[in-house]
Amino acid sequence: MKRLQEIQSRLRSLASPETARILQGFFKTGPGQYGEGDVFLGIKVPAIRAVSRHFPNVLLDTAVDLLRSHFHEERLLALLFLMRHFAAGGAHERESAYLAYLAHTAWINNWDLVDISAPHVVGAYLANQPRAPLYQLVRSPSLWERRIAMVATLHFIRRGDFDDALQLAKLLLNDREDLVHKASGWMLREVGKRDQKRLEVFLDQHGRAMPRTMLRYAIERLPGTLRQAYLRR
């Protein structure tokens, strides 16, 4: 508990009400918006990363306690600690970090929190495991769990493994959330950067059914004439 209080004190000493106001607008925290109710201290990411380096040996239990914070930046810092615990540990520590992550997805509740952590914990753990948990997450009523499933595949994509990213993107074609469309389109674009033909096959099969946002993200790196051809369909 003393270490947790020390971490929180260090982080909160960096708080800026003006930065908090800007961040709460940027992350759409108003009524009815995707980040409704999220509260910011007003600390930018480089400063949060610096705090994470200042505390190099944080226990997983402490990271999980911090992840349950009311403040967005404390949850982000907790995820940096959890990612470090995962990366530095053996098989037991990696599994513990992965299970802790999945048990606390209710606190991983904005796109930056998902995007900074999902490939490095969920994707990295499942790289050599059955991928069924992704297909459970992708059917979740939670926007953030669906985004976790999609963004986690970035770990696979970077290693030339595209199948799950393409299958999950297909399952999310009719998703109602723009942030999920963006995540799907982003992962499709990452596939296309490494294997344009695989992306083109997917677009030829599903491009007409894709939400416009997903399509625009997916084709962003294609040659201009090909990009325009997909947009006209």
Secondary structure in CASP SS format (residue, H / E / C, confidence):
PFRMAT SS
TARGET T0000
AUTHOR 0000-0000-0000
METHOD secondary structure of the structure
MODEL  1
M C 1.00
K H 1.00
R H 1.00
L H 1.00
Q H 1.00
E H 1.00
I H 1.00
Q H 1.00
S H 1.00
R H 1.00
L H 1.00
R H 1.00
S C 1.00
L C 1.00
A C 1.00
S C 1.00
P H 1.00
E H 1.00
T H 1.00
A H 1.00
R H 1.00
I H 1.00
L H 1.00
Q H 1.00
G H 1.00
F H 1.00
F C 1.00
K C 1.00
T C 1.00
G C 1.00
P C 1.00
G C 1.00
Q C 1.00
Y C 1.00
G C 1.00
E C 1.00
G C 1.00
D C 1.00
V E 1.00
F C 1.00
L C 1.00
G C 1.00
I C 1.00
K C 1.00
V H 1.00
P H 1.00
A H 1.00
I H 1.00
R H 1.00
A H 1.00
V H 1.00
S H 1.00
R H 1.00
H H 1.00
F C 1.00
P C 1.00
N C 1.00
V C 1.00
L C 1.00
L H 1.00
D H 1.00
T H 1.00
A H 1.00
V H 1.00
D H 1.00
L H 1.00
L H 1.00
R C 1.00
S C 1.00
H C 1.00
F E 1.00
H H 1.00
E H 1.00
E H 1.00
R H 1.00
L H 1.00
L H 1.00
A H 1.00
L H 1.00
L H 1.00
F H 1.00
L H 1.00
M H 1.00
R H 1.00
H H 1.00
F H 1.00
A H 1.00
A H 1.00
G C 1.00
G C 1.00
A H 1.00
H H 1.00
E H 1.00
R H 1.00
E H 1.00
S H 1.00
A H 1.00
Y H 1.00
L H 1.00
A H 1.00
Y H 1.00
L H 1.00
A H 1.00
H C 1.00
T H 1.00
A H 1.00
W H 1.00
I C 1.00
N C 1.00
N C 1.00
W H 1.00
D H 1.00
L H 1.00
V H 1.00
D H 1.00
I H 1.00
S H 1.00
A H 1.00
P H 1.00
H H 1.00
V H 1.00
V H 1.00
G H 1.00
A H 1.00
Y H 1.00
L H 1.00
A C 1.00
N C 1.00
Q C 1.00
P C 1.00
R C 1.00
A H 1.00
P H 1.00
L H 1.00
Y H 1.00
Q H 1.00
L H 1.00
V C 1.00
R C 1.00
S C 1.00
P C 1.00
S C 1.00
L H 1.00
W H 1.00
E H 1.00
R H 1.00
R H 1.00
I H 1.00
A H 1.00
M H 1.00
V H 1.00
A H 1.00
T C 1.00
L H 1.00
H H 1.00
F H 1.00
I H 1.00
R C 1.00
R C 1.00
G C 1.00
D C 1.00
F C 1.00
D H 1.00
D H 1.00
A H 1.00
L H 1.00
Q H 1.00
L H 1.00
A H 1.00
K H 1.00
L H 1.00
L C 1.00
L C 1.00
N C 1.00
D C 1.00
R C 1.00
E C 1.00
D H 1.00
L H 1.00
V H 1.00
H H 1.00
K H 1.00
A H 1.00
S H 1.00
G H 1.00
W H 1.00
M H 1.00
L H 1.00
R H 1.00
E H 1.00
V H 1.00
G H 1.00
K H 1.00
R H 1.00
D C 1.00
Q H 1.00
K H 1.00
R H 1.00
L H 1.00
E H 1.00
V H 1.00
F H 1.00
L H 1.00
D H 1.00
Q H 1.00
H H 1.00
G H 1.00
R H 1.00
A H 1.00
M C 1.00
P C 1.00
R H 1.00
T H 1.00
M H 1.00
L H 1.00
R H 1.00
Y H 1.00
A H 1.00
I C 1.00
E C 1.00
R C 1.00
L C 1.00
P C 1.00
G H 1.00
T H 1.00
L H 1.00
R H 1.00
Q H 1.00
A H 1.00
Y H 1.00
L H 1.00
R H 1.00
R C 1.00
END
